């Protein structure tokens, strides 16, 4: 039996790119979708990216390092504005906060950092690989990637 899982990450608010990947995965016959984080922040379509994932059979969401940094920013009463990377991320967080649908912040706060799934007698573990604060230079990951797992 073939079972296909589309594993997605790092759309960073690029809804048109995520839509293209989702369309390709659906055409390839993906049975379910996993989101490994960094869905928002960076592009203008963060809310749309979450809505796209909700429109398909996304059964696993993880918190990426960008979501973790967003939560950190939202929890602070004071922000250090001395670093350009911090200012940049604060601007991204503010932009997305103003556009997120009701309940999105609660969803972002409750995303897990690790997951374990059992599918067709196999166990899969996924986790965030760089749970540190975002800076412009650390923890860069390639843009959206798609993996189809066949059994």
PyMOL commands that set and color helices and strands:
alter all, ss='L'
color gray80, all
select helices_A, chain A and resi 15-27+46-55+65-75+84-99+104-110
alter helices_A, ss='H'
color red, helices_A
select strands_A, chain A and resi 5-8+32-35+58-61+114-119+122-127+147-148
alter strands_A, ss='S'
color yellow, strands_A
deselect
rebuild
show_as cartoon
